[in-house]
Structure formats: structure tokens, C-alpha cells
Amino acid sequence: MGVRLISGGLVLASVLLAGAARAAVVDWSLQGVILSDGTAVTGTFDFDASTNGYSNVDIAVASGPNYPNATNFTVSIPVNGGNNEPYWIEAVPGTYAGDATGLEQIFLVFASPLTDAGGTVAIISEYGSPQLNTCGDPVCRTVDPDFPDVEGGSNQGVVTTEPQAGVPEPATWALMLSGFGLAGAALRRRRTMVAA
């Protein structure tokens, strides 16, 4: 009976171990994104679907005919002052401190939500996406009419990725080690019983 109890414990531990791995934050790369004036948009960002959080944003926009400033966008902001969403990213330069007024912004809309599974997702031309402009208010709900605004694209492009492996949490390691300890104890007890 003791062996069955230990075997059942090991099965339970392995099930918990499989489910306890932390979800992977996925690196996404922009490919083939060209704005309507011919300006290229390149770069990468990380997305965690469990929190709808963007991090490590590094999106570069070259200078173009309608937008003369080459800009590097490094901070994701919640669209229109709301929550981050897996359907789009809005990013501003690293000078953002809660008020986007006067900051340049890039806005990209995805055909389907980003997930931790990775893959390839098209960038679509909804809500002016891909869009490059300057925010007219703190949450970038409006654009500043005095600055160039490039909407749409001759090629919307895609975001693509390869998922990273999940990293076990410390509790998972502890559970796994205790499972090995129980298995070792069961084997030792069994050898002692056979010798007696």
C-alpha cells in the first residue's frame, strides 16, 4: 500500500510540475512594415499574454517624405488611456512619463491577438494602422494637427516570433526534488523489507 501511495504522489507531483511552469514572455519582430509614404518600420518587442504586458519595446522608424524625423520608440503606452491589449501596440519614445502630449507615437493593429504561443500575425489597416503621428493629449486619444501624420501603409507587414521555453518557478523545483526524495525513500524501504 505504501508503494501505491508514493506512486500516486509522484504522479500528482508530475502533473503539478507540468502545469507550474511559468508562461513564456515572447519576443515579437516586425517584418515588412512600410508606411503609406514609403517609410520603413522595423524592430522588436516582448509580449506576455498572461498580463497583456509589453516590454523591451524597440521600434525604429526611418525618416520619410512626410515624416522627416527618424525615431526610436521604446515605451508602450495603454491605447487611449485604457489597458494594454493583445490586438495592438501604441509606443512612444523613452521620454514618456504619464503624459503623451507632443510625443511622437507609432500605432500598430494586429489581425488576431498576440499569444504566448508565438507564430506570425498580420498587421492590418484598421483605425489608421500602421500609424505614425504626434499625440495631441496626455493619453494620445487625439493627434496634434500641426505635426505630420502618416496613416496606413503600402505594406502593413507582420509580427513574427518563436516561443521561448517556460522557466520553472522555485516551488516547482522544490516539488520535483521532494518527489525524487520520496522515490528514493520508497526504494530504500523496499530494499530493507526484502533483506529482512
N, C-alpha and C positions, 0 to 999 in steps of 0.2 A: 504494500500500500504506500509506503514511504517513497518508493521509486516513482510510482504513478503521480504522487503529489508533486514531487520535484520535477518530473517531466511536464506536468501541467503548468507549473510555474515557469519553466523555461519557454514553453510555447507562448504563454501570456507575455513574458518579457520580450520575446522576439516580435510579437505583434506591436507592443508598445514602442519598441525600438524602431520599427519600420515607420510608425506614424509620428514619431517625435522629432524627426529630422527637420531642421529649420527650412522654411521656404527660401528658395534662391532669389537673390536680387539679380535681375537680368540686365546685361549690357545691350543696349539697342544702338544701331548705327544707321544714320541717314544715307540713302543712296539714290542718286538720280533726281534730286530735288532742284528744279530750275524755276525761278520766279518768272512772271509774265514779261519782265524787261530783259530776261536772259541771265539774271544774276544767279549764281550757284549758291546753294545752301548745303553745307556739309557738317558732320560732327557726330557726337555720341551723347548718350545719357543713360543712366540706370533707372530702372523702374521696379518697384516692389508692389506686386498686386495685393498683398495682404494688408498694406497700409495706403494704397493708392499714392505712394510717395515717389517723387522724382529726386534724384541726387546725381552728383558728378556730371552736371549738365555742361557740355562743351560744344555749342553750336556756333559755327562760323558762317558769316555772310560776307561774300566778297563785294567790293564796290561795283555798282552797276550804273547804267544810264539814268535811271530815275531815283536811285538811292546811292549817293556818292560816298557814303561812309562805310568802310569795311568794319564790321562789328563782331565781337565775340560775346555770345550770350551764355551766361554761366549760372543764372539763378532761375529756377522755376517758380512762378507765382500762381496762386489759385486763379483760375479763369473768372473774370468779372467779380472778383472778391469772394467767390464761393470756395468749394473744396477742389482739390486736385481730382482729376478724372482720368480713367484709363483710355478715354476716347480722344483726348487732345492734350497738347502741352503748350503752354504760353511761357516764354522765357524772356528775361531782361538781362542787361549787363550786370556785373557783380556789384554795382553801386546801389542796388535796391535795399531799402531799409524800411519797408512797410508802406511807402508812398511811391507809386509808379509814375506820377505826373512828370511829363517831359522826358521819360526814358524811352529809348527805342525798344521795340518788342518784336519777337517772332512768334507766330501762332500757327500751329500745325494740327490738323484734324485727321484722325485715323479711321479707316473704313470699319474696323472692328476693335474691341477693347484690347489693350495690351495685357498679356498674362505672364505668369512666371514660367509658362511652357516654352516661350520664345517663338521663333518662326519668322514669317515675313508678313507684314501688314501694310496695305497701301495707304498712302496719304491722299486724301480726297479734297475736292474743291467745294467744301461746304463752308458757309459763314466767311467766305473770302479766303479760305485756306488754300495754299500757304500764303500767309500774310506777313508783311513787314511794314511797320509804321511806328508812330510815336504816341505814347499814351497821353490822353487829354485829361485824365483824372486819377486819383490815388489808386483805384482798383482796375484801371485800364478798361473801363466799360465803354469809353469813347476814345476817339483818336484826335490828335491835335491837327486841325486843318492847315496849319501853317507849315507843316513838315511833309516831306514826300511820303506817299503811301503806295506800296506795291501789293496788289491783291492778285490772287490766282496764280497759275503757273502754266508754262508751256509743257512742263512735265512735272507732275506732282511728286513722283518718286515713291519710295517705300522706306520703311524702317525694318531692319532685319537683325536677327540675333541667333546666338547659340546659347542654350541654357547652361548655367553653371551648376555643378553638383551641390546638393544641400550639405550643410555642415552640422553634424550632430551637436546638440547642446550638452553642457556638462552633466546634467541629470541623466541624459541618455547614456553617456559613458559610464556613470555610476551604476545604472541599471544593468548594463551589459557586463560590467566587471562582477557585480553581485551574482548574475546568472552563471558566469564561469565558476565563481566560488561555490555556488550551490551544486553545480555539476561535479566539481572536484570532490566536495564533501560526500556526495552520493556514491561516487566511485570508491572513495576510501572506506566508507561504511560497508559497502558491498564486499570489498576485499577482506575486511575484518570479520564479517559474518561467515564468509566461505572458509577462512583459516580456522575458525573456532569450531 
